[in-house]
């Protein structure tokens, strides 16, 4: 038995073959050879902007309240096999290219939900974790925090602190060990071209009266990644920025709940935002762009997969 795989993320081919040698039915005749082979092509599905990774929980993607989410050209996906894996309720409005889930959906019907694919895609293959192969950088020496409520930080490793006040991050990579980012009333978190690694229980909590303005690097090892919460870190990740807030890039918390609250100022024109969590809850008004190759360093995320028998 032999198996081989080839290709790249745009399409993989998996080939299997087996060969059996049996003794001849007639004495003195050559051995009887039987060979069987098959190959399949595995391609990613459509472009996705939101993905919940939990395999079983209900409301893995949850849209509730007076929410208006516009993801034209983009898919919302859930790997849960629950009957309400993607759940829309209340007066929430959704427009998207499609929704795709291993299980089923609840409330994804007109007029509250408008899909370019006409109907939800249920009982689909699970979506791949787009950042599964990303390895956080090694720890450096713990940097000291400047005094005061208005600080500017440089890239590096920070440990055992609470970040509060008005925080500006210079471009680069930030590794946080047991750090809580909680700006507090009228505080802010600002950084362009930054990647924040939340390690060892570190937590990000942005409340409604705080302002956040973050974008990822467009090149390098962590291109397109703004917030990366380590696997095993179950601390809830909350982004509920106030008026004027803008967030783009991958927000990644594979073992935690992401709560994202946009508003009309936060994403009025549509930002290159990608949400990947164990579960994802969305409230408020937000618009997300699907075509973000340049902004995200060609890092992409897909909903489901297509498997085709080649021979």
C-alpha positions as CSV (number, residue, x, y, z in Angstrom):
1,X,0.0,0.0,0.0
2,X,1.3,3.5,-0.9
3,X,0.1,7.0,-0.4
4,X,1.4,10.3,-1.7
5,X,0.4,13.9,-1.6
6,X,1.5,16.8,-3.8
7,X,0.4,20.3,-4.7
8,X,0.0,23.6,-2.8
9,X,-2.7,25.4,-0.8
10,X,-4.6,26.2,-4.1
11,X,-5.1,22.4,-4.6
12,X,-3.7,19.1,-3.3
13,X,-3.7,15.7,-5.0
14,X,-3.7,12.6,-2.8
15,X,-2.9,9.4,-4.5
16,X,-3.4,5.9,-3.1
17,X,-2.4,2.6,-4.6
18,X,-2.2,-1.0,-3.5
19,X,-0.8,-4.2,-5.1
20,X,-1.5,-7.8,-4.1
21,X,0.3,-10.9,-5.3
22,X,-1.5,-14.1,-5.0
23,X,-0.4,-17.6,-5.8
24,X,-1.7,-18.9,-9.2
25,X,-4.9,-20.9,-9.4
26,X,-3.2,-23.4,-11.7
27,X,-0.1,-25.2,-10.5
28,X,3.0,-24.0,-12.3
29,X,1.5,-20.7,-13.6
30,X,2.9,-17.3,-12.6
31,X,1.6,-15.5,-9.5
32,X,-1.5,-13.4,-10.0
33,X,-1.0,-9.7,-9.6
34,X,-3.8,-7.3,-8.6
35,X,-3.3,-3.5,-8.5
36,X,-5.7,-0.8,-7.6
37,X,-5.2,3.0,-7.5
38,X,-7.2,6.1,-7.0
39,X,-6.5,9.8,-6.6
40,X,-8.5,12.7,-5.2
41,X,-8.1,16.5,-5.5
42,X,-8.7,18.6,-2.4
43,X,-9.3,22.3,-3.0
44,X,-10.2,25.0,-0.5
45,X,-13.7,26.4,-0.5
46,X,-14.7,30.0,-0.9
47,X,-13.1,33.0,0.9
48,X,-14.1,33.2,4.5
49,X,-14.0,36.1,7.0
50,X,-15.3,34.4,10.2
51,X,-14.6,30.9,11.4
52,X,-15.6,29.1,14.6
53,X,-13.4,26.0,15.3
54,X,-15.4,24.2,18.0
55,X,-16.6,20.9,16.6
56,X,-19.8,20.5,18.7
57,X,-21.0,23.6,20.5
58,X,-24.3,25.3,19.6
59,X,-24.3,28.9,18.5
60,X,-20.6,28.6,17.5
61,X,-21.1,31.7,15.5
62,X,-23.7,33.9,17.2
63,X,-25.3,37.0,15.7
64,X,-27.8,38.6,18.1
65,X,-29.4,41.8,19.1
66,X,-29.5,45.0,16.9
67,X,-26.6,43.7,14.8
68,X,-26.0,44.5,11.2
69,X,-23.1,42.5,9.7
70,X,-22.1,43.0,6.0
71,X,-19.6,40.5,4.6
72,X,-20.3,40.8,0.9
73,X,-18.1,38.3,-1.0
74,X,-17.2,36.5,2.2
75,X,-18.4,33.4,4.0
76,X,-19.1,32.8,7.6
77,X,-18.1,29.3,8.7
78,X,-18.5,27.0,11.7
79,X,-16.9,23.6,12.2
80,X,-19.6,22.6,14.7
81,X,-22.0,19.8,14.0
82,X,-24.7,21.3,16.2
83,X,-28.2,22.0,14.9
84,X,-27.7,25.7,15.5
85,X,-24.0,25.9,14.7
86,X,-24.5,29.3,13.1
87,X,-27.3,31.2,14.9
88,X,-29.0,34.5,14.1
89,X,-31.6,35.9,16.4
90,X,-33.5,39.0,17.4
91,X,-33.3,41.9,15.0
92,X,-29.8,41.0,13.8
93,X,-29.3,41.5,10.0
94,X,-26.7,39.6,8.0
95,X,-25.5,39.9,4.4
96,X,-22.8,37.6,3.2
97,X,-21.6,35.5,0.2
98,X,-22.8,32.4,2.2
99,X,-22.7,30.6,5.5
100,X,-21.1,27.1,5.7
101,X,-21.2,24.7,8.6
102,X,-20.7,21.0,9.4
103,X,-24.0,21.1,11.2
104,X,-27.0,23.2,10.6
105,X,-28.1,26.9,11.0
106,X,-30.8,28.8,12.8
107,X,-32.4,32.0,11.7
108,X,-30.4,32.3,8.5
109,X,-33.5,33.2,6.4
110,X,-34.8,36.2,4.5
111,X,-35.5,39.0,5.1
112,X,-33.0,39.1,8.0
113,X,-30.3,37.2,6.2
114,X,-29.3,37.9,2.6
115,X,-26.9,35.3,1.0
116,X,-25.5,35.4,-2.5
117,X,-25.5,31.6,-2.4
118,X,-29.3,31.7,-1.8
119,X,-29.4,29.1,1.0
120,X,-27.0,28.1,3.8
121,X,-24.5,25.4,3.1
122,X,-25.2,22.8,5.8
123,X,-23.6,19.3,6.4
124,X,-20.3,20.5,4.8
125,X,-16.7,19.5,5.3
126,X,-15.0,21.3,8.2
127,X,-12.9,24.3,7.4
128,X,-9.1,24.3,7.9
129,X,-7.6,26.4,10.7
130,X,-5.8,29.1,8.6
131,X,-3.1,29.7,11.3
132,X,-2.6,26.1,12.5
133,X,1.0,26.1,11.3
134,X,2.0,29.5,12.8
135,X,4.6,29.2,15.5
136,X,4.9,32.0,18.1
137,X,8.4,33.5,18.4
138,X,10.7,32.6,21.2
139,X,10.5,34.7,24.4
140,X,13.0,37.5,25.0
141,X,13.9,39.3,28.2
142,X,10.9,40.9,30.0
143,X,10.8,44.6,29.0
144,X,10.0,47.2,31.7
145,X,6.9,49.3,31.4
146,X,7.2,53.1,31.4
147,X,5.4,55.0,34.1
148,X,2.3,57.1,33.4
149,X,-1.1,56.7,31.7
150,X,0.2,57.6,28.3
151,X,2.9,55.3,27.1
152,X,4.6,54.3,23.8
153,X,6.0,50.8,23.7
154,X,8.6,49.1,21.4
155,X,8.5,45.5,20.2
156,X,9.6,42.8,22.6
157,X,8.5,40.5,25.5
158,X,6.4,41.9,28.3
159,X,5.5,40.0,31.5
160,X,3.1,40.0,34.5
161,X,1.5,43.4,34.0
162,X,-1.8,45.1,33.2
163,X,-1.7,47.5,30.3
164,X,-4.0,50.4,30.9
165,X,-4.4,54.0,29.8
166,X,-3.4,55.4,26.4
167,X,-1.1,52.8,24.8
168,X,0.7,53.3,21.5
169,X,2.7,50.4,20.0
170,X,5.5,50.9,17.6
171,X,5.5,48.5,14.5
172,X,6.7,45.0,15.3
173,X,6.0,41.9,17.3
174,X,4.9,41.9,20.9
175,X,5.0,38.8,23.1
176,X,2.9,39.0,26.2
177,X,3.3,36.6,29.2
178,X,0.5,36.8,31.8
179,X,-0.4,40.3,30.6
180,X,-3.9,41.8,30.6
181,X,-4.6,44.5,28.1
182,X,-7.5,46.6,29.6
183,X,-7.1,50.3,28.7
184,X,-9.9,51.4,31.1
185,X,-12.2,54.4,30.8
186,X,-11.2,56.7,27.9
187,X,-8.1,54.6,27.4
188,X,-6.9,53.4,24.0
189,X,-4.7,50.8,22.2
190,X,-3.1,51.9,19.0
191,X,-0.6,50.2,16.7
192,X,0.0,50.0,13.0
193,X,2.0,47.0,11.6
194,X,1.9,45.1,14.8
195,X,1.4,41.5,15.9
196,X,0.4,40.8,19.5
197,X,1.0,37.3,20.9
198,X,-1.2,36.5,23.9
199,X,0.8,33.8,25.8
200,X,0.5,32.2,29.2
201,X,-3.1,33.3,30.0
202,X,-2.7,36.8,28.6
203,X,-6.0,38.6,27.9
204,X,-7.3,41.4,25.7
205,X,-10.4,43.3,26.8
206,X,-11.5,46.4,25.0
207,X,-14.6,47.9,26.3
208,X,-17.1,50.3,24.6
209,X,-15.7,53.5,26.1
210,X,-12.2,52.7,24.9
211,X,-10.7,53.2,21.5
212,X,-8.8,50.6,19.5
213,X,-6.9,51.1,16.3
214,X,-4.8,48.1,15.2
215,X,-3.5,46.8,11.9
216,X,-1.0,43.9,11.1
217,X,2.2,43.9,9.2
218,X,1.8,43.4,5.4
219,X,5.0,41.3,5.1
220,X,7.2,39.0,7.1
221,X,6.6,35.8,9.1
222,X,3.5,37.2,10.8
223,X,2.0,39.1,7.9
224,X,-1.7,39.7,8.2
225,X,-1.8,38.6,11.9
226,X,-2.8,41.3,14.4
227,X,-3.7,39.3,17.5
228,X,-2.6,35.7,18.1
229,X,-3.8,34.0,21.2
230,X,-1.9,30.8,22.0
231,X,-3.5,27.4,21.8
232,X,-4.6,26.4,25.3
233,X,-5.3,30.0,26.3
234,X,-9.0,30.0,27.1
235,X,-9.3,33.6,28.2
236,X,-12.2,35.3,26.4
237,X,-11.0,37.9,23.9
238,X,-13.2,41.0,23.7
239,X,-13.1,43.8,21.2
240,X,-15.8,46.3,21.8
241,X,-14.2,49.5,20.7
242,X,-15.9,52.9,20.9
243,X,-16.5,55.5,18.2
244,X,-13.6,55.9,15.7
245,X,-12.1,52.4,16.4
246,X,-10.7,50.5,13.5
247,X,-9.4,46.9,13.6
248,X,-8.0,44.8,10.7
249,X,-6.0,41.6,10.2
250,X,-6.4,38.2,11.7
251,X,-7.8,38.0,15.3
252,X,-7.0,34.5,16.3
253,X,-8.0,32.6,19.5
254,X,-8.5,28.9,18.7
255,X,-9.4,27.8,22.2
256,X,-11.3,30.9,23.4
257,X,-14.5,32.8,22.8
258,X,-14.2,35.9,20.6
259,X,-16.7,38.7,21.3
260,X,-16.5,41.4,18.6
261,X,-18.7,44.4,18.7
262,X,-18.5,46.8,15.7
263,X,-20.3,50.0,15.3
264,X,-21.1,52.4,12.4
265,X,-17.8,54.3,12.9
266,X,-15.7,51.2,13.5
267,X,-16.1,49.5,10.1
268,X,-18.3,51.7,8.0
269,X,-16.3,51.2,4.8
270,X,-15.4,47.6,5.4
271,X,-12.0,46.5,6.9
272,X,-9.8,43.6,6.2
273,X,-10.8,41.7,9.4
274,X,-10.6,38.0,9.9
275,X,-12.1,36.4,13.1
276,X,-11.0,32.9,14.0
277,X,-12.0,31.6,17.5
278,X,-13.3,28.6,19.3
279,X,-16.6,30.5,19.1
280,X,-17.4,33.9,17.7
281,X,-20.1,36.3,18.8
282,X,-20.8,39.5,16.8
283,X,-22.8,42.5,17.9
284,X,-23.1,46.0,16.6
285,X,-22.7,47.1,13.0
286,X,-19.7,46.0,11.0
287,X,-18.6,45.6,7.4
288,X,-15.8,43.2,6.4
289,X,-14.0,43.2,3.0
290,X,-13.2,39.9,1.2
291,X,-10.5,41.1,-1.2
292,X,-7.5,41.7,1.2
293,X,-4.5,40.1,-0.4
294,X,-2.3,43.1,-0.1
295,X,-3.3,44.1,3.4
296,X,-3.0,40.6,4.8
297,X,0.3,39.6,3.1
298,X,-1.5,37.1,0.9
299,X,-2.6,35.1,4.0
300,X,-6.1,33.7,3.3
301,X,-8.9,31.7,5.0
302,X,-11.3,29.4,3.3
303,X,-14.7,27.9,4.3
304,X,-15.0,24.1,3.9
305,X,-13.2,22.2,1.2
306,X,-14.0,20.5,-2.1
307,X,-13.0,16.9,-2.6
308,X,-13.1,15.5,-6.2
309,X,-12.3,12.0,-7.4
310,X,-9.8,12.3,-10.2
311,X,-9.5,8.6,-11.1
